[in-house]
Amino acid sequence: MPIQIEILTKKDCCLCDDAKEIVERVLPYFPATLTMIDIESDPNLFETYKERIPVVRLNGEESFVFKVHETTLRKKLEKLL
């Protein structure tokens, strides 16, 4: 079963761009799919996360906030295999 990776983001977020770049670099090595979720498209998400982005969720669980560390991401994904 593929691992679901979600990045909660919004427009003009350079930290979000960095998170996406790191996730995309790791993605080919794992059975995972990436979904980008724009918090500005959902009032509840926006209210919850506002300036607390990016958030990276692995199978629905918050795993990173603000920064994604590639080595830690790889370790977390390996545990989900």
C-alpha positions in Angstrom: 0.0 0.0 0.0 1.5 3.3 -1.0 2.5 5.9 1.6 0.5 9.1 1.4 2.6 12.2 1.7 0.8 15.5 1.9 2.3 19.0 2.0 0.0 21.7 3.4 1.0 24.9 1.6 -0.2 28.3 0.3 0.9 30.7 -2.5 4.2 32.5 -2.3 5.6 30.2 0.4 9.4 29.7 -0.1 9.6 27.2 2.8 6.8 25.2 1.1 8.8 25.2 -2.1 11.9 23.9 -0.2 9.8 21.2 1.4 8.4 20.1 -1.9 11.8 19.9 -3.4 13.1 17.7 -0.6 10.1 15.4 -0.8 10.3 15.1 -4.6 14.0 14.2 -4.3 13.2 11.3 -1.9 9.9 10.2 -3.6 11.3 8.0 -6.3 12.9 5.7 -3.7 9.6 4.8 -1.9 6.2 3.5 -2.8 4.6 6.9 -2.0 2.3 9.5 -3.6 2.5 13.3 -3.0 -0.4 15.6 -2.7 -0.2 19.3 -2.3 -3.0 20.9 -0.3 -3.6 24.6 -0.5 -4.7 25.7 2.9 -6.2 28.9 1.4 -8.8 26.8 -0.5 -10.3 25.6 2.8 -11.3 28.1 5.6 -10.9 25.5 8.3 -7.4 24.5 7.2 -6.4 28.1 6.8 -7.6 28.9 10.3 -5.8 25.9 11.7 -2.5 26.4 9.9 -2.2 30.1 8.8 1.5 30.8 9.3 2.4 27.3 10.5 3.3 26.0 7.2 4.6 24.0 5.5 3.3 20.9 7.2 4.2 17.5 5.9 2.0 14.7 6.8 2.9 11.0 6.3 -0.2 8.8 6.1 -2.2 11.6 7.8 0.2 12.2 10.7 2.0 15.5 11.0 5.7 14.7 10.6 7.3 18.0 9.8 6.4 21.7 10.4 8.3 24.6 8.8 11.3 22.5 7.6 11.8 19.0 6.2 15.0 17.2 6.8 15.9 14.8 4.1 17.6 12.2 6.2 14.8 12.2 8.8 12.2 12.0 6.1 14.0 8.9 4.6 14.1 7.3 8.1 10.4 8.0 8.7 9.4 6.6 5.3 11.5 3.5 5.9 9.6 2.8 9.1 6.3 3.0 7.2 7.3 0.2 4.8 
